[in-house]
Amino acid sequence: MIADGGDALAHLATLRDQDNCSVRSPAVDEITLLVCPVVIGQGTRLFPDTGPDAALDLVDSRSTPKGVTIQVYRPTGRPQYETATPTPST
């Protein structure tokens, strides 16, 4: 929450662009995402294309009567990736 009532997106962009800001940072213990049902065509990415990956655990999810979904995540360390292998046809 931004205490001074400033622009939330500008504040997030400032945090995102800091070299020491990462989802895997010990300073980040929870991430709350609000998704609004609006199509805007394009926009600014919340997270950069490059950088460290982080596994997130969904701890809460709910929606408002207007269709806004609220998801709360907690970082759980490095993600574990699976390798896809084709299933042989019979």
Sequence and secondary structure as in RCSB ss.txt:
>XXXX:A:sequence
MIADGGDALAHLATLRDQDNCSVRSPAVDEITLLVCPVVIGQGTRLFPDTGPDAALDLVDSRSTPKGVTIQVYRP
TGRPQYETATPTPST
>XXXX:A:secstr
  TT   HHHHHHHHHHSTT  TTSTT   EEEEE S   S    SS SSS   EEEEEEEEE TTS EEEEEEE
EES            
